[in-house]
Amino acid sequence: MYLWLKAFHIIAVISWMAGMLYLPRLFVYHCEAEPGSKQSETFKVMERRLLNIIMNPAMALTWILGIVMLIQGHWMGAGWFHAKFALVIAMSGVHGYFSRCVKDFAFDRNRHSQKFFRILNEIPTLLMIVIVILAVVKPF
């Protein structure tokens, strides 16, 4: 059963990460659109759907399956797990910030530049790299 949980956990993580990497790119392009324009309204729909239909359920599944695997695998005392857990909390915080940005764009209240979102786009990538290394290599 553990391997099935792990497989579905990985699928959920991939889905979540796809959204975490794509949403800030949408923000970059949305910055170029004139508020109220057809293009801006299209980005609002894309951002909302990506967040609500893909990212939120994928994050929830990632957490649920991860907790079940934690319990079944008896990983609570592992040092690598504590580091990974802290980074997953950070990733969830970034997700929350992205949710806030979606709301800001929805009400034409974005205060950030394209450059800001281009830099912000790198954070999930860096977190993902370290999380995967910790989960696969289990260095400590």
N, CA, C and O atoms as a GROMACS GRO file, in nm:
protein
  560
    1MET      N    1   0.081  -0.120   0.000
    1MET     CA    2   0.000   0.000   0.000
    1MET      C    3   0.086   0.127   0.000
    1MET      O    4   0.049   0.227  -0.060
    2TYR      N    5   0.202   0.122   0.068
    2TYR     CA    6   0.290   0.238   0.078
    2TYR      C    7   0.334   0.286  -0.061
    2TYR      O    8   0.338   0.407  -0.085
    3LEU      N    9   0.366   0.194  -0.150
    3LEU     CA   10   0.411   0.234  -0.284
    3LEU      C   11   0.300   0.301  -0.364
    3LEU      O   12   0.327   0.391  -0.444
    4TRP      N   13   0.175   0.259  -0.344
    4TRP     CA   14   0.062   0.326  -0.409
    4TRP      C   15   0.047   0.468  -0.356
    4TRP      O   16   0.026   0.562  -0.433
    5LEU      N   17   0.057   0.483  -0.226
    5LEU     CA   18   0.051   0.616  -0.166
    5LEU      C   19   0.162   0.705  -0.222
    5LEU      O   20   0.139   0.821  -0.257
    6LYS      N   21   0.281   0.647  -0.230
    6LYS     CA   22   0.396   0.722  -0.282
    6LYS      C   23   0.375   0.764  -0.427
    6LYS      O   24   0.407   0.877  -0.465
    7ALA      N   25   0.321   0.673  -0.509
    7ALA     CA   26   0.294   0.705  -0.650
    7ALA      C   27   0.194   0.820  -0.662
    7ALA      O   28   0.216   0.914  -0.739
    8PHE      N   29   0.085   0.814  -0.587
    8PHE     CA   30  -0.015   0.920  -0.594
    8PHE      C   31   0.036   1.050  -0.531
    8PHE      O   32  -0.003   1.159  -0.573
    9HIS      N   33   0.122   1.038  -0.430
    9HIS     CA   34   0.185   1.157  -0.372
    9HIS      C   35   0.271   1.226  -0.478
    9HIS      O   36   0.266   1.348  -0.492
   10ILE      N   37   0.349   1.150  -0.550
   10ILE     CA   38   0.435   1.208  -0.655
   10ILE      C   39   0.350   1.272  -0.764
   10ILE      O   40   0.385   1.380  -0.812
   11ILE      N   41   0.241   1.208  -0.803
   11ILE     CA   42   0.151   1.267  -0.904
   11ILE      C   43   0.094   1.400  -0.854
   11ILE      O   44   0.088   1.497  -0.928
   12ALA      N   45   0.054   1.403  -0.727
   12ALA     CA   46   0.000   1.527  -0.670
   12ALA      C   47   0.107   1.635  -0.665
   12ALA      O   48   0.079   1.751  -0.696
   13VAL      N   49   0.229   1.598  -0.628
   13VAL     CA   50   0.340   1.695  -0.622
   13VAL      C   51   0.368   1.751  -0.762
   13VAL      O   52   0.386   1.872  -0.778
   14ILE      N   53   0.371   1.664  -0.861
   14ILE     CA   54   0.396   1.711  -0.999
   14ILE      C   55   0.288   1.808  -1.042
   14ILE      O   56   0.318   1.911  -1.103
   15SER      N   57   0.163   1.777  -1.012
   15SER     CA   58   0.052   1.867  -1.049
   15SER      C   59   0.063   2.000  -0.977
   15SER      O   60   0.043   2.106  -1.036
   16TRP      N   61   0.095   1.995  -0.848
   16TRP     CA   62   0.110   2.117  -0.770
   16TRP      C   63   0.224   2.202  -0.825
   16TRP      O   64   0.211   2.323  -0.843
   17MET      N   65   0.337   2.136  -0.852
   17MET     CA   66   0.454   2.210  -0.900
   17MET      C   67   0.430   2.269  -1.039
   17MET      O   68   0.479   2.378  -1.070
   18ALA      N   69   0.357   2.198  -1.123
   18ALA     CA   70   0.325   2.254  -1.256
   18ALA      C   71   0.255   2.389  -1.238
   18ALA      O   72   0.288   2.486  -1.307
   19GLY      N   73   0.160   2.394  -1.147
   19GLY     CA   74   0.091   2.521  -1.121
   19GLY      C   75   0.181   2.624  -1.056
   19GLY      O   76   0.175   2.742  -1.090
   20MET      N   77   0.266   2.579  -0.963
   20MET     CA   78   0.356   2.672  -0.894
   20MET      C   79   0.458   2.734  -0.990
   20MET      O   80   0.506   2.845  -0.967
   21LEU      N   81   0.490   2.663  -1.096
   21LEU     CA   82   0.585   2.716  -1.193
   21LEU      C   83   0.516   2.798  -1.302
   21LEU      O   84   0.576   2.890  -1.358
   22TYR      N   85   0.391   2.766  -1.332
   22TYR     CA   86   0.319   2.834  -1.440
   22TYR      C   87   0.249   2.963  -1.393
   22TYR      O   88   0.247   3.062  -1.466
   23LEU      N   89   0.193   2.961  -1.273
   23LEU     CA   90   0.116   3.077  -1.226
   23LEU      C   91   0.198   3.206  -1.225
   23LEU      O   92   0.148   3.308  -1.273
   24PRO      N   93   0.321   3.207  -1.172
   24PRO     CA   94   0.395   3.333  -1.176
   24PRO      C   95   0.430   3.378  -1.318
   24PRO      O   96   0.447   3.497  -1.342
   25ARG      N   97   0.439   3.284  -1.412
   25ARG     CA   98   0.460   3.322  -1.552
   25ARG      C   99   0.335   3.394  -1.604
   25ARG      O  100   0.346   3.492  -1.678
   26LEU      N  101   0.218   3.346  -1.564
   26LEU     CA  102   0.095   3.417  -1.602
   26LEU      C  103   0.096   3.558  -1.542
   26LEU      O  104   0.053   3.653  -1.608
   27PHE      N  105   0.144   3.571  -1.419
   27PHE     CA  106   0.152   3.703  -1.357
   27PHE      C  107   0.242   3.797  -1.438
   27PHE      O  108   0.212   3.915  -1.455
   28VAL      N  109   0.354   3.744  -1.487
   28VAL     CA  110   0.446   3.824  -1.568
   28VAL      C  111   0.373   3.879  -1.691
   28VAL      O  112   0.382   3.997  -1.722
   29TYR      N  113   0.300   3.792  -1.759
   29TYR     CA  114   0.227   3.835  -1.879
   29TYR      C  115   0.109   3.924  -1.843
   29TYR      O  116   0.076   4.017  -1.918
   30HIS      N  117   0.046   3.897  -1.729
   30HIS     CA  118  -0.068   3.978  -1.688
   30HIS      C  119  -0.027   4.121  -1.658
   30HIS      O  120  -0.104   4.214  -1.679
   31CYS      N  121   0.095   4.140  -1.610
   31CYS     CA  122   0.146   4.275  -1.583
   31CYS      C  123   0.145   4.361  -1.710
   31CYS      O  124   0.127   4.483  -1.702
   32GLU      N  125   0.164   4.298  -1.824
   32GLU     CA  126   0.167   4.372  -1.951
   32GLU      C  127   0.028   4.415  -1.997
   32GLU      O  128   0.015   4.510  -2.073
   33ALA      N  129  -0.074   4.344  -1.951
   33ALA     CA  130  -0.211   4.371  -1.999
   33ALA      C  131  -0.270   4.493  -1.930
   33ALA      O  132  -0.251   4.513  -1.809
   34GLU      N  133  -0.338   4.572  -2.004
   34GLU     CA  134  -0.406   4.690  -1.952
   34GLU      C  135  -0.524   4.645  -1.864
   34GLU      O  136  -0.605   4.565  -1.909
   35PRO      N  137  -0.534   4.696  -1.740
   35PRO     CA  138  -0.648   4.658  -1.655
   35PRO      C  139  -0.780   4.682  -1.726
   35PRO      O  140  -0.802   4.787  -1.787
   36GLY      N  141  -0.868   4.582  -1.718
   36GLY     CA  142  -0.999   4.592  -1.782
   36GLY      C  143  -1.002   4.546  -1.926
   36GLY      O  144  -1.109   4.529  -1.984
   37SER      N  145  -0.885   4.525  -1.985
   37SER     CA  146  -0.880   4.480  -2.125
   37SER      C  147  -0.924   4.334  -2.134
   37SER      O  148  -0.929   4.263  -2.034
   38LYS      N  149  -0.956   4.292  -2.257
   38LYS     CA  150  -0.996   4.153  -2.280
   38LYS      C  151  -0.882   4.059  -2.239
   38LYS      O  152  -0.906   3.954  -2.180
   39GLN      N  153  -0.760   4.099  -2.269
   39GLN     CA  154  -0.643   4.017  -2.234
   39GLN      C  155  -0.632   4.003  -2.082
   39GLN      O  156  -0.608   3.893  -2.032
   40SER      N  157  -0.649   4.111  -2.010
   40SER     CA  158  -0.642   4.109  -1.864
   40SER      C  159  -0.750   4.018  -1.806
   40SER      O  160  -0.725   3.941  -1.714
   41GLU      N  161  -0.870   4.028  -1.860
   41GLU     CA  162  -0.981   3.946  -1.811
   41GLU      C  163  -0.956   3.798  -1.840
   41GLU      O  164  -0.994   3.712  -1.760
   42THR      N  165  -0.894   3.767  -1.952
   42THR     CA  166  -0.858   3.629  -1.985
   42THR      C  167  -0.756   3.576  -1.886
   42THR      O  168  -0.768   3.463  -1.839
   43PHE      N  169  -0.655   3.656  -1.853
   43PHE     CA  170  -0.556   3.614  -1.754
   43PHE      C  171  -0.621   3.589  -1.618
   43PHE      O  172  -0.583   3.495  -1.547
   44LYS      N  173  -0.718   3.671  -1.580
   44LYS     CA  174  -0.787   3.652  -1.453
   44LYS      C  175  -0.854   3.515  -1.448
   44LYS      O  176  -0.846   3.444  -1.347
   45VAL      N  177  -0.920   3.477  -1.556
   45VAL     CA  178  -0.986   3.346  -1.563
   45VAL      C  179  -0.883   3.234  -1.557
   45VAL      O  180  -0.901   3.137  -1.483
   46MET      N  181  -0.776   3.247  -1.633
   46MET     CA  182  -0.671   3.144  -1.634
   46MET      C  183  -0.609   3.128  -1.496
   46MET      O  184  -0.590   3.015  -1.449
   47GLU      N  185  -0.578   3.238  -1.431
   47GLU     CA  186  -0.515   3.233  -1.298
   47GLU      C  187  -0.609   3.170  -1.196
   47GLU      O  188  -0.568   3.085  -1.116
   48ARG      N  189  -0.735   3.212  -1.197
   48ARG     CA  190  -0.832   3.158  -1.102
   48ARG      C  191  -0.853   3.008  -1.121
   48ARG      O  192  -0.855   2.932  -1.025
   49ARG      N  193  -0.867   2.966  -1.247
   49ARG     CA  194  -0.888   2.823  -1.274
   49ARG      C  195  -0.766   2.740  -1.239
   49ARG      O  196  -0.778   2.631  -1.182
   50LEU      N  197  -0.648   2.789  -1.272
   50LEU     CA  198  -0.526   2.716  -1.239
   50LEU      C  199  -0.516   2.698  -1.088
   50LEU      O  200  -0.484   2.589  -1.040
   51LEU      N  201  -0.543   2.803  -1.013
   51LEU     CA  202  -0.535   2.797  -0.868
   51LEU      C  203  -0.641   2.704  -0.809
   51LEU      O  204  -0.609   2.615  -0.730
   52ASN      N  205  -0.766   2.724  -0.848
   52ASN     CA  206  -0.877   2.653  -0.783
   52ASN      C  207  -0.898   2.511  -0.834
   52ASN      O  208  -0.943   2.424  -0.758
   53ILE      N  209  -0.868   2.485  -0.960
   53ILE     CA  210  -0.898   2.353  -1.016
   53ILE      C  211  -0.777   2.260  -1.011
   53ILE      O  212  -0.793   2.139  -0.999
   54ILE      N  213  -0.658   2.315  -1.019
   54ILE     CA  214  -0.538   2.230  -1.021
   54ILE      C  215  -0.455   2.246  -0.894
   54ILE      O  216  -0.431   2.148  -0.823
   55MET      N  217  -0.414   2.366  -0.864
   55MET     CA  218  -0.316   2.387  -0.757
   55MET      C  219  -0.370   2.356  -0.617
   55MET      O  220  -0.305   2.284  -0.541
   56ASN      N  221  -0.487   2.409  -0.583
   56ASN     CA  222  -0.540   2.385  -0.448
   56ASN      C  223  -0.566   2.237  -0.421
   56ASN      O  224  -0.522   2.186  -0.318
   57PRO      N  225  -0.636   2.166  -0.512
   57PRO     CA  226  -0.655   2.022  -0.487
   57PRO      C  227  -0.523   1.944  -0.485
   57PRO      O  228  -0.507   1.852  -0.405
   58ALA      N  229  -0.429   1.980  -0.572
   58ALA     CA  230  -0.300   1.909  -0.577
   58ALA      C  231  -0.222   1.932  -0.448
   58ALA      O  232  -0.160   1.839  -0.396
   59MET      N  233  -0.225   2.054  -0.396
   59MET     CA  234  -0.156   2.081  -0.270
   59MET      C  235  -0.221   2.002  -0.157
   59MET      O  236  -0.151   1.942  -0.074
   60ALA      N  237  -0.353   2.001  -0.152
   60ALA     CA  238  -0.424   1.927  -0.046
   60ALA      C  239  -0.389   1.778  -0.053
   60ALA      O  240  -0.362   1.716   0.050
   61LEU      N  241  -0.391   1.721  -0.172
   61LEU     CA  242  -0.356   1.579  -0.187
   61LEU      C  243  -0.211   1.554  -0.149
   61LEU      O  244  -0.180   1.454  -0.084
   62THR      N  245  -0.123   1.644  -0.188
   62THR     CA  246   0.018   1.631  -0.150
   62THR      C  247   0.033   1.622   0.001
   62THR      O  248   0.103   1.535   0.052
   63TRP      N  249  -0.034   1.711   0.071
   63TRP     CA  250  -0.027   1.712   0.217
   63TRP      C  251  -0.089   1.587   0.278
   63TRP      O  252  -0.029   1.523   0.365
   64ILE      N  253  -0.208   1.551   0.233
   64ILE     CA  254  -0.278   1.435   0.290
   64ILE      C  255  -0.197   1.307   0.269
   64ILE      O  256  -0.173   1.232   0.363
   65LEU      N  257  -0.156   1.283   0.146
   65LEU     CA  258  -0.080   1.162   0.116
   65LEU      C  259   0.056   1.164   0.186
   65LEU      O  260   0.103   1.060   0.232
   66GLY      N  261   0.118   1.280   0.193
   66GLY     CA  262   0.246   1.292   0.262
   66GLY      C  263   0.234   1.258   0.410
   66GLY      O  264   0.321   1.190   0.465
   67ILE      N  265   0.128   1.305   0.474
   67ILE     CA  266   0.108   1.274   0.616
   67ILE      C  267   0.083   1.126   0.637
   67ILE      O  268   0.136   1.066   0.731
   68VAL      N  269   0.003   1.065   0.550
   68VAL     CA  270  -0.022   0.920   0.562
   68VAL      C  271   0.108   0.843   0.542
   68VAL      O  272   0.135   0.748   0.615
   69MET      N  273   0.189   0.884   0.444
   69MET     CA  274   0.319   0.818   0.422
   69MET      C  275   0.412   0.838   0.542
   69MET      O  276   0.487   0.747   0.578
   70LEU      N  277   0.408   0.954   0.600
   70LEU     CA  278   0.489   0.984   0.719
   70LEU      C  279   0.457   0.885   0.831
   70LEU      O  280   0.546   0.829   0.895
   71ILE      N  281   0.329   0.865   0.852
   71ILE     CA  282   0.285   0.774   0.958
   71ILE      C  283   0.321   0.630   0.924
   71ILE      O  284   0.376   0.558   1.007
   72GLN      N  285   0.291   0.588   0.802
   72GLN     CA  286   0.318   0.450   0.763
   72GLN      C  287   0.467   0.419   0.754
   72GLN      O  288   0.510   0.308   0.786
   73GLY      N  289   0.546   0.517   0.711
   73GLY     CA  290   0.689   0.495   0.695
   73GLY      C  291   0.771   0.520   0.819
   73GLY      O  292   0.892   0.495   0.821
   74HIS      N  293   0.704   0.568   0.926
   74HIS     CA  294   0.773   0.598   1.052
   74HIS      C  295   0.892   0.692   1.030
   74HIS      O  296   1.002   0.667   1.079
   75TRP      N  297   0.868   0.800   0.956
   75TRP     CA  298   0.974   0.894   0.921
   75TRP      C  299   0.986   1.009   1.020
   75TRP      O  300   1.075   1.094   1.005
   76MET      N  301   0.902   1.016   1.119
   76MET     CA  302   0.898   1.133   1.207
   76MET      C  303   1.032   1.164   1.273
   76MET      O  304   1.062   1.281   1.296
   77GLY      N  305   1.113   1.064   1.304
   77GLY     CA  306   1.240   1.089   1.371
   77GLY      C  307   1.356   1.116   1.278
   77GLY      O  308   1.467   1.144   1.323
   78ALA      N  309   1.333   1.108   1.146
   78ALA     CA  310   1.442   1.125   1.049
   78ALA      C  311   1.477   1.272   1.031
   78ALA      O  312   1.389   1.356   1.012
   79GLY      N  313   1.606   1.304   1.038
   79GLY     CA  314   1.651   1.442   1.022
   79GLY      C  315   1.617   1.501   0.888
   79GLY      O  316   1.575   1.617   0.879
   80TRP      N  317   1.634   1.423   0.781
   80TRP     CA  318   1.601   1.472   0.648
   80TRP      C  319   1.455   1.512   0.638
   80TRP      O  320   1.420   1.608   0.570
   81PHE      N  321   1.369   1.436   0.708
   81PHE     CA  322   1.225   1.466   0.703
   81PHE      C  323   1.196   1.603   0.764
   81PHE      O  324   1.114   1.678   0.710
   82HIS      N  325   1.262   1.636   0.874
   82HIS     CA  326   1.237   1.765   0.939
   82HIS      C  327   1.274   1.881   0.846
   82HIS      O  328   1.203   1.981   0.838
   83ALA      N  329   1.386   1.867   0.776
   83ALA     CA  330   1.427   1.970   0.680
   83ALA      C  331   1.327   1.977   0.565
   83ALA      O  332   1.287   2.085   0.524
   84LYS      N  333   1.288   1.861   0.514
   84LYS     CA  334   1.190   1.857   0.403
   84LYS      C  335   1.058   1.919   0.446
   84LYS      O  336   0.998   1.996   0.372
   85PHE      N  337   1.014   1.885   0.566
   85PHE     CA  338   0.888   1.937   0.617
   85PHE      C  339   0.890   2.090   0.626
   85PHE      O  340   0.793   2.156   0.589
   86ALA      N  341   1.000   2.145   0.673
   86ALA     CA  342   1.013   2.291   0.680
   86ALA      C  343   1.004   2.353   0.541
   86ALA      O  344   0.942   2.458   0.523
   87LEU      N  345   1.066   2.290   0.444
   87LEU     CA  346   1.063   2.342   0.307
   87LEU      C  347   0.924   2.328   0.244
   87LEU      O  348   0.883   2.414   0.166
   88VAL      N  349   0.853   2.220   0.277
   88VAL     CA  350   0.716   2.204   0.226
   88VAL      C  351   0.625   2.310   0.288
   88VAL      O  352   0.534   2.359   0.222
   89ILE      N  353   0.649   2.343   0.413
   89ILE     CA  354   0.573   2.453   0.475
   89ILE      C  355   0.604   2.584   0.402
   89ILE      O  356   0.514   2.664   0.376
   90ALA      N  357   0.732   2.606   0.370
   90ALA     CA  358   0.770   2.726   0.294
   90ALA      C  359   0.701   2.727   0.157
   90ALA      O  360   0.652   2.831   0.113
   91MET      N  361   0.697   2.611   0.089
   91MET     CA  362   0.631   2.601  -0.042
   91MET      C  363   0.482   2.634  -0.027
   91MET      O  364   0.424   2.701  -0.112
   92SER      N  365   0.422   2.586   0.080
   92SER     CA  366   0.281   2.616   0.105
   92SER      C  367   0.260   2.765   0.130
   92SER      O  368   0.159   2.822   0.089
   93GLY      N  369   0.356   2.828   0.195
   93GLY     CA  370   0.350   2.972   0.214
   93GLY      C  371   0.358   3.048   0.083
   93GLY      O  372   0.287   3.147   0.063
   94VAL      N  373   0.445   3.003  -0.006
   94VAL     CA  374   0.455   3.064  -0.140
   94VAL      C  375   0.322   3.045  -0.213
   94VAL      O  376   0.274   3.138  -0.279
   95HIS      N  377   0.263   2.928  -0.201
   95HIS     CA  378   0.132   2.900  -0.261
   95HIS      C  379   0.029   3.001  -0.208
   95HIS      O  380  -0.049   3.057  -0.285
   96GLY      N  381   0.030   3.022  -0.078
   96GLY     CA  382  -0.061   3.120  -0.019
   96GLY      C  383  -0.038   3.260  -0.072
   96GLY      O  384  -0.134   3.334  -0.097
   97TYR      N  385   0.088   3.296  -0.091
   97TYR     CA  386   0.119   3.427  -0.147
   97TYR      C  387   0.068   3.437  -0.291
   97TYR      O  388   0.014   3.540  -0.331
   98PHE      N  389   0.086   3.330  -0.368
   98PHE     CA  390   0.035   3.329  -0.505
   98PHE      C  391  -0.117   3.345  -0.506
   98PHE      O  392  -0.172   3.413  -0.593
   99SER      N  393  -0.185   3.283  -0.410
   99SER     CA  394  -0.330   3.297  -0.399
   99SER      C  395  -0.368   3.443  -0.376
   99SER      O  396  -0.464   3.494  -0.433
  100ARG      N  397  -0.290   3.508  -0.292
  100ARG     CA  398  -0.313   3.651  -0.267
  100ARG      C  399  -0.293   3.733  -0.395
  100ARG      O  400  -0.370   3.825  -0.423
  101CYS      N  401  -0.190   3.699  -0.472
  101CYS     CA  402  -0.164   3.770  -0.598
  101CYS      C  403  -0.279   3.751  -0.697
  101CYS      O  404  -0.316   3.844  -0.768
  102VAL      N  405  -0.335   3.630  -0.701
  102VAL     CA  406  -0.450   3.605  -0.790
  102VAL      C  407  -0.565   3.698  -0.751
  102VAL      O  408  -0.630   3.755  -0.838
  103LYS      N  409  -0.589   3.713  -0.621
  103LYS     CA  410  -0.696   3.802  -0.575
  103LYS      C  411  -0.664   3.947  -0.611
  103LYS      O  412  -0.753   4.021  -0.654
  104ASP      N  413  -0.539   3.987  -0.593
  104ASP     CA  414  -0.501   4.124  -0.627
  104ASP      C  415  -0.523   4.152  -0.776
  104ASP      O  416  -0.578   4.256  -0.812
  105PHE      N  417  -0.480   4.059  -0.861
  105PHE     CA  418  -0.502   4.076  -1.005
  105PHE      C  419  -0.651   4.078  -1.037
  105PHE      O  420  -0.695   4.153  -1.124
  106ALA      N  421  -0.730   3.995  -0.969
  106ALA     CA  422  -0.874   3.987  -0.996
  106ALA      C  423  -0.943   4.122  -0.973
  106ALA      O  424  -1.040   4.156  -1.040
  107PHE      N  425  -0.890   4.197  -0.876
  107PHE     CA  426  -0.948   4.328  -0.845
  107PHE      C  427  -0.864   4.443  -0.900
  107PHE      O  428  -0.877   4.558  -0.857
  108ASP      N  429  -0.776   4.411  -0.997
  108ASP     CA  430  -0.689   4.511  -1.061
  108ASP      C  431  -0.608   4.590  -0.958
  108ASP      O  432  -0.592   4.712  -0.969
  109ARG      N  433  -0.557   4.518  -0.856
  109ARG     CA  434  -0.478   4.582  -0.751
  109ARG      C  435  -0.333   4.536  -0.749
  109ARG      O  436  -0.266   4.551  -0.647
  110ASN      N  437  -0.284   4.481  -0.856
  110ASN     CA  438  -0.145   4.436  -0.858
  110ASN      C  439  -0.052   4.556  -0.843
  110ASN      O  440  -0.068   4.657  -0.911
  111ARG      N  441   0.046   4.542  -0.753
  111ARG     CA  442   0.141   4.650  -0.730
  111ARG      C  443   0.284   4.609  -0.766
  111ARG      O  444   0.378   4.681  -0.736
  112HIS      N  445   0.300   4.494  -0.830
  112HIS     CA  446   0.433   4.442  -0.857
  112HIS      C  447   0.465   4.445  -1.006
  112HIS      O  448   0.376   4.447  -1.091
  113SER      N  449   0.594   4.445  -1.035
  113SER     CA  450   0.642   4.450  -1.173
  113SER      C  451   0.662   4.310  -1.229
  113SER      O  452   0.658   4.211  -1.156
  114GLN      N  453   0.685   4.305  -1.360
  114GLN     CA  454   0.720   4.180  -1.425
  114GLN      C  455   0.847   4.122  -1.363
  114GLN      O  456   0.856   4.001  -1.341
  115LYS      N  457   0.944   4.207  -1.336
  115LYS     CA  458   1.070   4.162  -1.280
  115LYS      C  459   1.048   4.094  -1.145
  115LYS      O  460   1.111   3.992  -1.115
  116PHE      N  461   0.961   4.150  -1.063
  116PHE     CA  462   0.930   4.091  -0.934
  116PHE      C  463   0.879   3.948  -0.953
  116PHE      O  464   0.923   3.856  -0.884
  117PHE      N  465   0.785   3.930  -1.046
  117PHE     CA  466   0.728   3.797  -1.068
  117PHE      C  467   0.827   3.702  -1.134
  117PHE      O  468   0.821   3.581  -1.111
  118ARG      N  469   0.916   3.753  -1.215
  118ARG     CA  470   1.021   3.668  -1.274
  118ARG      C  471   1.113   3.613  -1.164
  118ARG      O  472   1.152   3.496  -1.167
  119ILE      N  473   1.147   3.697  -1.068
  119ILE     CA  474   1.231   3.653  -0.956
  119ILE      C  475   1.152   3.557  -0.866
  119ILE      O  476   1.203   3.453  -0.824
  120LEU      N  477   1.028   3.594  -0.837
  120LEU     CA  478   0.942   3.510  -0.754
  120LEU      C  479   0.924   3.371  -0.815
  120LEU      O  480   0.908   3.273  -0.742
  121ASN      N  481   0.926   3.362  -0.945
  121ASN     CA  482   0.909   3.236  -1.015
  121ASN      C  483   1.021   3.136  -0.983
  121ASN      O  484   1.002   3.015  -0.998
  122GLU      N  485   1.135   3.184  -0.938
  122GLU     CA  486   1.249   3.096  -0.909
  122GLU      C  487   1.237   3.028  -0.772
  122GLU      O  488   1.298   2.924  -0.750
  123ILE      N  489   1.161   3.086  -0.682
  123ILE     CA  490   1.151   3.032  -0.546
  123ILE      C  491   1.096   2.889  -0.544
  123ILE      O  492   1.157   2.803  -0.482
  124PRO      N  493   0.982   2.861  -0.610
  124PRO     CA  494   0.935   2.722  -0.609
  124PRO      C  495   1.035   2.624  -0.671
  124PRO      O  496   1.046   2.510  -0.627
  125THR      N  497   1.107   2.668  -0.772
  125THR     CA  498   1.207   2.581  -0.835
  125THR      C  499   1.316   2.544  -0.737
  125THR      O  500   1.351   2.426  -0.724
  126LEU      N  501   1.368   2.643  -0.667
  126LEU     CA  502   1.475   2.616  -0.569
  126LEU      C  503   1.425   2.527  -0.455
  126LEU      O  504   1.494   2.433  -0.414
  127LEU      N  505   1.307   2.556  -0.404
  127LEU     CA  506   1.250   2.472  -0.299
  127LEU      C  507   1.231   2.329  -0.347
  127LEU      O  508   1.263   2.234  -0.275
  128MET      N  509   1.179   2.313  -0.468
  128MET     CA  510   1.155   2.180  -0.523
  128MET      C  511   1.283   2.099  -0.533
  128MET      O  512   1.285   1.981  -0.499
  129ILE      N  513   1.389   2.162  -0.580
  129ILE     CA  514   1.517   2.091  -0.595
  129ILE      C  515   1.565   2.035  -0.462
  129ILE      O  516   1.603   1.919  -0.452
  130VAL      N  517   1.563   2.118  -0.360
  130VAL     CA  518   1.611   2.073  -0.228
  130VAL      C  519   1.518   1.968  -0.169
  130VAL      O  520   1.564   1.870  -0.111
  131ILE      N  521   1.387   1.987  -0.184
  131ILE     CA  522   1.290   1.890  -0.132
  131ILE      C  523   1.311   1.753  -0.197
  131ILE      O  524   1.312   1.652  -0.127
  132VAL      N  525   1.327   1.750  -0.327
  132VAL     CA  526   1.346   1.622  -0.397
  132VAL      C  527   1.476   1.555  -0.352
  132VAL      O  528   1.479   1.435  -0.327
  133ILE      N  529   1.582   1.633  -0.341
  133ILE     CA  530   1.710   1.576  -0.295
  133ILE      C  531   1.694   1.516  -0.155
  133ILE      O  532   1.743   1.406  -0.129
  134LEU      N  533   1.628   1.588  -0.065
  134LEU     CA  534   1.609   1.537   0.069
  134LEU      C  535   1.526   1.409   0.070
  134LEU      O  536   1.558   1.314   0.142
  135ALA      N  537   1.419   1.405  -0.010
  135ALA     CA  538   1.329   1.289  -0.011
  135ALA      C  539   1.394   1.167  -0.075
  135ALA      O  540   1.369   1.054  -0.032
  136VAL      N  541   1.477   1.188  -0.176
  136VAL     CA  542   1.536   1.074  -0.249
  136VAL      C  543   1.668   1.030  -0.184
  136VAL      O  544   1.688   0.910  -0.161
  137VAL      N  545   1.757   1.122  -0.156
  137VAL     CA  546   1.891   1.088  -0.104
  137VAL      C  547   1.888   1.061   0.046
  137VAL      O  548   1.965   0.979   0.097
  138LYS      N  549   1.798   1.132   0.118
  138LYS     CA  550   1.790   1.120   0.264
  138LYS      C  551   1.930   1.134   0.326
  138LYS      O  552   1.980   1.042   0.390
  139PRO      N  553   1.993   1.252   0.306
  139PRO     CA  554   2.133   1.269   0.344
  139PRO      C  555   2.163   1.265   0.493
  139PRO      O  556   2.278   1.244   0.532
  140PHE      N  557   2.064   1.283   0.577
  140PHE     CA  558   2.088   1.278   0.722
  140PHE      C  559   1.961   1.235   0.794
  140PHE      O  560   1.961   1.225   0.917
   0.00000   0.00000   0.00000
